[in-house]
């Protein structure tokens, strides 16, 4: 079997998922983003500050088992986005860019609805609707 130079070998593994709670049991990383962590990401900063003062609600969580950020590996996590609004906008994640340009992602919506917003290589925005049992492929 040929492996691309720089790709690490790791042992196969599996984890238990709680699909009702949208959580990964025994995740190695658990990131929680609250309203106060989302400053600079919404169009209405006053509405965000009002949410922070009213209890600083959780916007989203990410449960992850890290794998090498190298060619051939696929990120392995569950993200749970909470319902809510900041002014006229729905809660969102901060988003991210890939360290390795050749890495893709697959998102499966377990429940609820929303949109996956993605930036294309041409710098344009692409949107895919997310709803129960819909899967979105995000190319490298």
MODELLER restraints for C-alpha pairs under 7 A, 6 or more apart:
rsr = mdl.restraints
at = mdl.atoms
rsr.add(forms.Gaussian(group=physical.xy_distance, feature=features.Distance(at['CA:7:A'], at['CA:70:A']), mean=5.91, stdev=0.5))
rsr.add(forms.Gaussian(group=physical.xy_distance, feature=features.Distance(at['CA:7:A'], at['CA:71:A']), mean=6.00, stdev=0.5))
rsr.add(forms.Gaussian(group=physical.xy_distance, feature=features.Distance(at['CA:7:A'], at['CA:72:A']), mean=6.79, stdev=0.5))
rsr.add(forms.Gaussian(group=physical.xy_distance, feature=features.Distance(at['CA:15:A'], at['CA:25:A']), mean=6.77, stdev=0.5))
rsr.add(forms.Gaussian(group=physical.xy_distance, feature=features.Distance(at['CA:16:A'], at['CA:24:A']), mean=6.27, stdev=0.5))
rsr.add(forms.Gaussian(group=physical.xy_distance, feature=features.Distance(at['CA:16:A'], at['CA:25:A']), mean=5.52, stdev=0.5))
rsr.add(forms.Gaussian(group=physical.xy_distance, feature=features.Distance(at['CA:17:A'], at['CA:23:A']), mean=6.04, stdev=0.5))
rsr.add(forms.Gaussian(group=physical.xy_distance, feature=features.Distance(at['CA:17:A'], at['CA:24:A']), mean=4.62, stdev=0.5))
rsr.add(forms.Gaussian(group=physical.xy_distance, feature=features.Distance(at['CA:17:A'], at['CA:25:A']), mean=5.84, stdev=0.5))
rsr.add(forms.Gaussian(group=physical.xy_distance, feature=features.Distance(at['CA:18:A'], at['CA:24:A']), mean=6.09, stdev=0.5))
rsr.add(forms.Gaussian(group=physical.xy_distance, feature=features.Distance(at['CA:18:A'], at['CA:25:A']), mean=7.00, stdev=0.5))
rsr.add(forms.Gaussian(group=physical.xy_distance, feature=features.Distance(at['CA:22:A'], at['CA:78:A']), mean=6.87, stdev=0.5))
rsr.add(forms.Gaussian(group=physical.xy_distance, feature=features.Distance(at['CA:22:A'], at['CA:80:A']), mean=5.98, stdev=0.5))
rsr.add(forms.Gaussian(group=physical.xy_distance, feature=features.Distance(at['CA:23:A'], at['CA:63:A']), mean=6.44, stdev=0.5))
rsr.add(forms.Gaussian(group=physical.xy_distance, feature=features.Distance(at['CA:23:A'], at['CA:78:A']), mean=6.37, stdev=0.5))
rsr.add(forms.Gaussian(group=physical.xy_distance, feature=features.Distance(at['CA:24:A'], at['CA:63:A']), mean=5.74, stdev=0.5))
rsr.add(forms.Gaussian(group=physical.xy_distance, feature=features.Distance(at['CA:24:A'], at['CA:78:A']), mean=6.55, stdev=0.5))
rsr.add(forms.Gaussian(group=physical.xy_distance, feature=features.Distance(at['CA:27:A'], at['CA:63:A']), mean=5.64, stdev=0.5))
rsr.add(forms.Gaussian(group=physical.xy_distance, feature=features.Distance(at['CA:27:A'], at['CA:64:A']), mean=5.30, stdev=0.5))
rsr.add(forms.Gaussian(group=physical.xy_distance, feature=features.Distance(at['CA:27:A'], at['CA:65:A']), mean=5.46, stdev=0.5))
rsr.add(forms.Gaussian(group=physical.xy_distance, feature=features.Distance(at['CA:28:A'], at['CA:64:A']), mean=6.02, stdev=0.5))
rsr.add(forms.Gaussian(group=physical.xy_distance, feature=features.Distance(at['CA:28:A'], at['CA:65:A']), mean=5.18, stdev=0.5))
rsr.add(forms.Gaussian(group=physical.xy_distance, feature=features.Distance(at['CA:29:A'], at['CA:63:A']), mean=5.86, stdev=0.5))
rsr.add(forms.Gaussian(group=physical.xy_distance, feature=features.Distance(at['CA:29:A'], at['CA:64:A']), mean=5.10, stdev=0.5))
rsr.add(forms.Gaussian(group=physical.xy_distance, feature=features.Distance(at['CA:29:A'], at['CA:65:A']), mean=6.48, stdev=0.5))
rsr.add(forms.Gaussian(group=physical.xy_distance, feature=features.Distance(at['CA:30:A'], at['CA:62:A']), mean=5.67, stdev=0.5))
rsr.add(forms.Gaussian(group=physical.xy_distance, feature=features.Distance(at['CA:30:A'], at['CA:63:A']), mean=4.70, stdev=0.5))
rsr.add(forms.Gaussian(group=physical.xy_distance, feature=features.Distance(at['CA:30:A'], at['CA:64:A']), mean=6.47, stdev=0.5))
rsr.add(forms.Gaussian(group=physical.xy_distance, feature=features.Distance(at['CA:31:A'], at['CA:61:A']), mean=5.47, stdev=0.5))
rsr.add(forms.Gaussian(group=physical.xy_distance, feature=features.Distance(at['CA:31:A'], at['CA:62:A']), mean=5.06, stdev=0.5))
rsr.add(forms.Gaussian(group=physical.xy_distance, feature=features.Distance(at['CA:31:A'], at['CA:63:A']), mean=6.64, stdev=0.5))
rsr.add(forms.Gaussian(group=physical.xy_distance, feature=features.Distance(at['CA:32:A'], at['CA:58:A']), mean=6.97, stdev=0.5))
rsr.add(forms.Gaussian(group=physical.xy_distance, feature=features.Distance(at['CA:32:A'], at['CA:60:A']), mean=6.18, stdev=0.5))
rsr.add(forms.Gaussian(group=physical.xy_distance, feature=features.Distance(at['CA:32:A'], at['CA:61:A']), mean=4.53, stdev=0.5))
rsr.add(forms.Gaussian(group=physical.xy_distance, feature=features.Distance(at['CA:32:A'], at['CA:62:A']), mean=6.69, stdev=0.5))
rsr.add(forms.Gaussian(group=physical.xy_distance, feature=features.Distance(at['CA:33:A'], at['CA:58:A']), mean=5.87, stdev=0.5))
rsr.add(forms.Gaussian(group=physical.xy_distance, feature=features.Distance(at['CA:33:A'], at['CA:59:A']), mean=5.76, stdev=0.5))
rsr.add(forms.Gaussian(group=physical.xy_distance, feature=features.Distance(at['CA:33:A'], at['CA:60:A']), mean=5.45, stdev=0.5))
rsr.add(forms.Gaussian(group=physical.xy_distance, feature=features.Distance(at['CA:33:A'], at['CA:61:A']), mean=6.20, stdev=0.5))
rsr.add(forms.Gaussian(group=physical.xy_distance, feature=features.Distance(at['CA:34:A'], at['CA:56:A']), mean=5.99, stdev=0.5))
rsr.add(forms.Gaussian(group=physical.xy_distance, feature=features.Distance(at['CA:34:A'], at['CA:57:A']), mean=5.49, stdev=0.5))
rsr.add(forms.Gaussian(group=physical.xy_distance, feature=features.Distance(at['CA:34:A'], at['CA:58:A']), mean=4.10, stdev=0.5))
rsr.add(forms.Gaussian(group=physical.xy_distance, feature=features.Distance(at['CA:34:A'], at['CA:59:A']), mean=5.20, stdev=0.5))
rsr.add(forms.Gaussian(group=physical.xy_distance, feature=features.Distance(at['CA:35:A'], at['CA:48:A']), mean=6.66, stdev=0.5))
rsr.add(forms.Gaussian(group=physical.xy_distance, feature=features.Distance(at['CA:35:A'], at['CA:51:A']), mean=6.69, stdev=0.5))
rsr.add(forms.Gaussian(group=physical.xy_distance, feature=features.Distance(at['CA:35:A'], at['CA:52:A']), mean=5.68, stdev=0.5))
rsr.add(forms.Gaussian(group=physical.xy_distance, feature=features.Distance(at['CA:35:A'], at['CA:56:A']), mean=5.24, stdev=0.5))
rsr.add(forms.Gaussian(group=physical.xy_distance, feature=features.Distance(at['CA:35:A'], at['CA:57:A']), mean=5.77, stdev=0.5))
rsr.add(forms.Gaussian(group=physical.xy_distance, feature=features.Distance(at['CA:35:A'], at['CA:58:A']), mean=6.31, stdev=0.5))
rsr.add(forms.Gaussian(group=physical.xy_distance, feature=features.Distance(at['CA:35:A'], at['CA:59:A']), mean=6.20, stdev=0.5))
rsr.add(forms.Gaussian(group=physical.xy_distance, feature=features.Distance(at['CA:36:A'], at['CA:52:A']), mean=5.76, stdev=0.5))
rsr.add(forms.Gaussian(group=physical.xy_distance, feature=features.Distance(at['CA:36:A'], at['CA:56:A']), mean=6.31, stdev=0.5))
rsr.add(forms.Gaussian(group=physical.xy_distance, feature=features.Distance(at['CA:41:A'], at['CA:94:A']), mean=6.92, stdev=0.5))
rsr.add(forms.Gaussian(group=physical.xy_distance, feature=features.Distance(at['CA:44:A'], at['CA:87:A']), mean=6.06, stdev=0.5))
rsr.add(forms.Gaussian(group=physical.xy_distance, feature=features.Distance(at['CA:47:A'], at['CA:86:A']), mean=5.65, stdev=0.5))
rsr.add(forms.Gaussian(group=physical.xy_distance, feature=features.Distance(at['CA:47:A'], at['CA:87:A']), mean=5.34, stdev=0.5))
rsr.add(forms.Gaussian(group=physical.xy_distance, feature=features.Distance(at['CA:48:A'], at['CA:86:A']), mean=5.63, stdev=0.5))
rsr.add(forms.Gaussian(group=physical.xy_distance, feature=features.Distance(at['CA:59:A'], at['CA:81:A']), mean=6.05, stdev=0.5))
rsr.add(forms.Gaussian(group=physical.xy_distance, feature=features.Distance(at['CA:59:A'], at['CA:82:A']), mean=5.32, stdev=0.5))
rsr.add(forms.Gaussian(group=physical.xy_distance, feature=features.Distance(at['CA:59:A'], at['CA:91:A']), mean=6.08, stdev=0.5))
rsr.add(forms.Gaussian(group=physical.xy_distance, feature=features.Distance(at['CA:59:A'], at['CA:92:A']), mean=6.98, stdev=0.5))
rsr.add(forms.Gaussian(group=physical.xy_distance, feature=features.Distance(at['CA:60:A'], at['CA:79:A']), mean=7.00, stdev=0.5))
rsr.add(forms.Gaussian(group=physical.xy_distance, feature=features.Distance(at['CA:60:A'], at['CA:80:A']), mean=5.39, stdev=0.5))
rsr.add(forms.Gaussian(group=physical.xy_distance, feature=features.Distance(at['CA:60:A'], at['CA:81:A']), mean=4.28, stdev=0.5))
rsr.add(forms.Gaussian(group=physical.xy_distance, feature=features.Distance(at['CA:60:A'], at['CA:82:A']), mean=5.67, stdev=0.5))
rsr.add(forms.Gaussian(group=physical.xy_distance, feature=features.Distance(at['CA:60:A'], at['CA:93:A']), mean=6.63, stdev=0.5))
rsr.add(forms.Gaussian(group=physical.xy_distance, feature=features.Distance(at['CA:61:A'], at['CA:79:A']), mean=5.64, stdev=0.5))
rsr.add(forms.Gaussian(group=physical.xy_distance, feature=features.Distance(at['CA:61:A'], at['CA:80:A']), mean=5.21, stdev=0.5))
rsr.add(forms.Gaussian(group=physical.xy_distance, feature=features.Distance(at['CA:61:A'], at['CA:81:A']), mean=6.65, stdev=0.5))
rsr.add(forms.Gaussian(group=physical.xy_distance, feature=features.Distance(at['CA:62:A'], at['CA:77:A']), mean=6.82, stdev=0.5))
rsr.add(forms.Gaussian(group=physical.xy_distance, feature=features.Distance(at['CA:62:A'], at['CA:78:A']), mean=5.68, stdev=0.5))
rsr.add(forms.Gaussian(group=physical.xy_distance, feature=features.Distance(at['CA:62:A'], at['CA:79:A']), mean=4.37, stdev=0.5))
rsr.add(forms.Gaussian(group=physical.xy_distance, feature=features.Distance(at['CA:62:A'], at['CA:80:A']), mean=6.43, stdev=0.5))
rsr.add(forms.Gaussian(group=physical.xy_distance, feature=features.Distance(at['CA:63:A'], at['CA:77:A']), mean=5.46, stdev=0.5))
rsr.add(forms.Gaussian(group=physical.xy_distance, feature=features.Distance(at['CA:63:A'], at['CA:78:A']), mean=5.20, stdev=0.5))
rsr.add(forms.Gaussian(group=physical.xy_distance, feature=features.Distance(at['CA:63:A'], at['CA:79:A']), mean=6.43, stdev=0.5))
rsr.add(forms.Gaussian(group=physical.xy_distance, feature=features.Distance(at['CA:64:A'], at['CA:76:A']), mean=6.09, stdev=0.5))
rsr.add(forms.Gaussian(group=physical.xy_distance, feature=features.Distance(at['CA:64:A'], at['CA:77:A']), mean=4.29, stdev=0.5))
rsr.add(forms.Gaussian(group=physical.xy_distance, feature=features.Distance(at['CA:64:A'], at['CA:78:A']), mean=6.60, stdev=0.5))
rsr.add(forms.Gaussian(group=physical.xy_distance, feature=features.Distance(at['CA:65:A'], at['CA:76:A']), mean=6.01, stdev=0.5))
rsr.add(forms.Gaussian(group=physical.xy_distance, feature=features.Distance(at['CA:65:A'], at['CA:77:A']), mean=6.44, stdev=0.5))
rsr.add(forms.Gaussian(group=physical.xy_distance, feature=features.Distance(at['CA:66:A'], at['CA:76:A']), mean=6.93, stdev=0.5))
rsr.add(forms.Gaussian(group=physical.xy_distance, feature=features.Distance(at['CA:67:A'], at['CA:73:A']), mean=6.84, stdev=0.5))
rsr.add(forms.Gaussian(group=physical.xy_distance, feature=features.Distance(at['CA:67:A'], at['CA:75:A']), mean=6.45, stdev=0.5))
rsr.add(forms.Gaussian(group=physical.xy_distance, feature=features.Distance(at['CA:69:A'], at['CA:100:A']), mean=6.83, stdev=0.5))
rsr.add(forms.Gaussian(group=physical.xy_distance, feature=features.Distance(at['CA:70:A'], at['CA:100:A']), mean=6.59, stdev=0.5))
rsr.add(forms.Gaussian(group=physical.xy_distance, feature=features.Distance(at['CA:71:A'], at['CA:102:A']), mean=6.74, stdev=0.5))
rsr.add(forms.Gaussian(group=physical.xy_distance, feature=features.Distance(at['CA:71:A'], at['CA:103:A']), mean=6.80, stdev=0.5))
rsr.add(forms.Gaussian(group=physical.xy_distance, feature=features.Distance(at['CA:82:A'], at['CA:91:A']), mean=6.93, stdev=0.5))
rsr.add(forms.Gaussian(group=physical.xy_distance, feature=features.Distance(at['CA:83:A'], at['CA:91:A']), mean=6.38, stdev=0.5))
rsr.add(forms.Gaussian(group=physical.xy_distance, feature=features.Distance(at['CA:84:A'], at['CA:90:A']), mean=5.74, stdev=0.5))
rsr.add(forms.Gaussian(group=physical.xy_distance, feature=features.Distance(at['CA:84:A'], at['CA:91:A']), mean=5.40, stdev=0.5))
rsr.add(forms.Gaussian(group=physical.xy_distance, feature=features.Distance(at['CA:85:A'], at['CA:91:A']), mean=5.34, stdev=0.5))
rsr.add(forms.Gaussian(group=physical.xy_distance, feature=features.Distance(at['CA:101:A'], at['CA:140:A']), mean=5.93, stdev=0.5))
rsr.add(forms.Gaussian(group=physical.xy_distance, feature=features.Distance(at['CA:102:A'], at['CA:140:A']), mean=4.83, stdev=0.5))
rsr.add(forms.Gaussian(group=physical.xy_distance, feature=features.Distance(at['CA:103:A'], at['CA:140:A']), mean=4.82, stdev=0.5))
rsr.add(forms.Gaussian(group=physical.xy_distance, feature=features.Distance(at['CA:104:A'], at['CA:138:A']), mean=5.62, stdev=0.5))
rsr.add(forms.Gaussian(group=physical.xy_distance, feature=features.Distance(at['CA:104:A'], at['CA:139:A']), mean=4.75, stdev=0.5))
rsr.add(forms.Gaussian(group=physical.xy_distance, feature=features.Distance(at['CA:104:A'], at['CA:140:A']), mean=4.42, stdev=0.5))
rsr.add(forms.Gaussian(group=physical.xy_distance, feature=features.Distance(at['CA:105:A'], at['CA:137:A']), mean=6.09, stdev=0.5))
rsr.add(forms.Gaussian(group=physical.xy_distance, feature=features.Distance(at['CA:105:A'], at['CA:138:A']), mean=5.07, stdev=0.5))
rsr.add(forms.Gaussian(group=physical.xy_distance, feature=features.Distance(at['CA:105:A'], at['CA:139:A']), mean=6.72, stdev=0.5))
rsr.add(forms.Gaussian(group=physical.xy_distance, feature=features.Distance(at['CA:106:A'], at['CA:135:A']), mean=6.96, stdev=0.5))
rsr.add(forms.Gaussian(group=physical.xy_distance, feature=features.Distance(at['CA:106:A'], at['CA:136:A']), mean=5.78, stdev=0.5))
rsr.add(forms.Gaussian(group=physical.xy_distance, feature=features.Distance(at['CA:106:A'], at['CA:137:A']), mean=4.65, stdev=0.5))
rsr.add(forms.Gaussian(group=physical.xy_distance, feature=features.Distance(at['CA:106:A'], at['CA:138:A']), mean=6.04, stdev=0.5))
rsr.add(forms.Gaussian(group=physical.xy_distance, feature=features.Distance(at['CA:107:A'], at['CA:135:A']), mean=5.51, stdev=0.5))
rsr.add(forms.Gaussian(group=physical.xy_distance, feature=features.Distance(at['CA:107:A'], at['CA:136:A']), mean=5.15, stdev=0.5))
rsr.add(forms.Gaussian(group=physical.xy_distance, feature=features.Distance(at['CA:107:A'], at['CA:137:A']), mean=6.51, stdev=0.5))
rsr.add(forms.Gaussian(group=physical.xy_distance, feature=features.Distance(at['CA:108:A'], at['CA:133:A']), mean=6.54, stdev=0.5))
rsr.add(forms.Gaussian(group=physical.xy_distance, feature=features.Distance(at['CA:108:A'], at['CA:134:A']), mean=5.90, stdev=0.5))
rsr.add(forms.Gaussian(group=physical.xy_distance, feature=features.Distance(at['CA:108:A'], at['CA:135:A']), mean=4.32, stdev=0.5))
rsr.add(forms.Gaussian(group=physical.xy_distance, feature=features.Distance(at['CA:108:A'], at['CA:136:A']), mean=6.50, stdev=0.5))
rsr.add(forms.Gaussian(group=physical.xy_distance, feature=features.Distance(at['CA:109:A'], at['CA:130:A']), mean=6.10, stdev=0.5))
rsr.add(forms.Gaussian(group=physical.xy_distance, feature=features.Distance(at['CA:109:A'], at['CA:131:A']), mean=5.74, stdev=0.5))
rsr.add(forms.Gaussian(group=physical.xy_distance, feature=features.Distance(at['CA:109:A'], at['CA:132:A']), mean=5.17, stdev=0.5))
rsr.add(forms.Gaussian(group=physical.xy_distance, feature=features.Distance(at['CA:109:A'], at['CA:133:A']), mean=5.55, stdev=0.5))
rsr.add(forms.Gaussian(group=physical.xy_distance, feature=features.Distance(at['CA:109:A'], at['CA:134:A']), mean=5.60, stdev=0.5))
rsr.add(forms.Gaussian(group=physical.xy_distance, feature=features.Distance(at['CA:109:A'], at['CA:135:A']), mean=6.34, stdev=0.5))
rsr.add(forms.Gaussian(group=physical.xy_distance, feature=features.Distance(at['CA:110:A'], at['CA:132:A']), mean=5.03, stdev=0.5))
rsr.add(forms.Gaussian(group=physical.xy_distance, feature=features.Distance(at['CA:110:A'], at['CA:133:A']), mean=5.81, stdev=0.5))
rsr.add(forms.Gaussian(group=physical.xy_distance, feature=features.Distance(at['CA:111:A'], at['CA:131:A']), mean=6.32, stdev=0.5))
rsr.add(forms.Gaussian(group=physical.xy_distance, feature=features.Distance(at['CA:111:A'], at['CA:132:A']), mean=4.44, stdev=0.5))
rsr.add(forms.Gaussian(group=physical.xy_distance, feature=features.Distance(at['CA:112:A'], at['CA:131:A']), mean=5.77, stdev=0.5))
rsr.add(forms.Gaussian(group=physical.xy_distance, feature=features.Distance(at['CA:112:A'], at['CA:132:A']), mean=6.12, stdev=0.5))
rsr.add(forms.Gaussian(group=physical.xy_distance, feature=features.Distance(at['CA:113:A'], at['CA:130:A']), mean=5.24, stdev=0.5))
rsr.add(forms.Gaussian(group=physical.xy_distance, feature=features.Distance(at['CA:113:A'], at['CA:131:A']), mean=4.33, stdev=0.5))
rsr.add(forms.Gaussian(group=physical.xy_distance, feature=features.Distance(at['CA:113:A'], at['CA:132:A']), mean=6.93, stdev=0.5))
rsr.add(forms.Gaussian(group=physical.xy_distance, feature=features.Distance(at['CA:114:A'], at['CA:129:A']), mean=5.98, stdev=0.5))
rsr.add(forms.Gaussian(group=physical.xy_distance, feature=features.Distance(at['CA:114:A'], at['CA:130:A']), mean=5.05, stdev=0.5))
rsr.add(forms.Gaussian(group=physical.xy_distance, feature=features.Distance(at['CA:114:A'], at['CA:131:A']), mean=6.66, stdev=0.5))
rsr.add(forms.Gaussian(group=physical.xy_distance, feature=features.Distance(at['CA:115:A'], at['CA:127:A']), mean=6.22, stdev=0.5))
rsr.add(forms.Gaussian(group=physical.xy_distance, feature=features.Distance(at['CA:115:A'], at['CA:128:A']), mean=5.53, stdev=0.5))
rsr.add(forms.Gaussian(group=physical.xy_distance, feature=features.Distance(at['CA:115:A'], at['CA:129:A']), mean=4.45, stdev=0.5))
rsr.add(forms.Gaussian(group=physical.xy_distance, feature=features.Distance(at['CA:115:A'], at['CA:130:A']), mean=5.15, stdev=0.5))
rsr.add(forms.Gaussian(group=physical.xy_distance, feature=features.Distance(at['CA:116:A'], at['CA:127:A']), mean=5.52, stdev=0.5))
rsr.add(forms.Gaussian(group=physical.xy_distance, feature=features.Distance(at['CA:116:A'], at['CA:128:A']), mean=5.16, stdev=0.5))
rsr.add(forms.Gaussian(group=physical.xy_distance, feature=features.Distance(at['CA:116:A'], at['CA:129:A']), mean=6.31, stdev=0.5))
rsr.add(forms.Gaussian(group=physical.xy_distance, feature=features.Distance(at['CA:116:A'], at['CA:130:A']), mean=6.51, stdev=0.5))
rsr.add(forms.Gaussian(group=physical.xy_distance, feature=features.Distance(at['CA:117:A'], at['CA:125:A']), mean=6.67, stdev=0.5))
rsr.add(forms.Gaussian(group=physical.xy_distance, feature=features.Distance(at['CA:117:A'], at['CA:126:A']), mean=5.84, stdev=0.5))
rsr.add(forms.Gaussian(group=physical.xy_distance, feature=features.Distance(at['CA:117:A'], at['CA:127:A']), mean=4.64, stdev=0.5))
rsr.add(forms.Gaussian(group=physical.xy_distance, feature=features.Distance(at['CA:117:A'], at['CA:128:A']), mean=6.74, stdev=0.5))
rsr.add(forms.Gaussian(group=physical.xy_distance, feature=features.Distance(at['CA:118:A'], at['CA:125:A']), mean=5.59, stdev=0.5))
rsr.add(forms.Gaussian(group=physical.xy_distance, feature=features.Distance(at['CA:118:A'], at['CA:126:A']), mean=5.13, stdev=0.5))
rsr.add(forms.Gaussian(group=physical.xy_distance, feature=features.Distance(at['CA:118:A'], at['CA:127:A']), mean=6.29, stdev=0.5))
rsr.add(forms.Gaussian(group=physical.xy_distance, feature=features.Distance(at['CA:119:A'], at['CA:125:A']), mean=4.64, stdev=0.5))
rsr.add(forms.Gaussian(group=physical.xy_distance, feature=features.Distance(at['CA:119:A'], at['CA:126:A']), mean=6.18, stdev=0.5))
rsr.add(forms.Gaussian(group=physical.xy_distance, feature=features.Distance(at['CA:120:A'], at['CA:126:A']), mean=6.78, stdev=0.5))
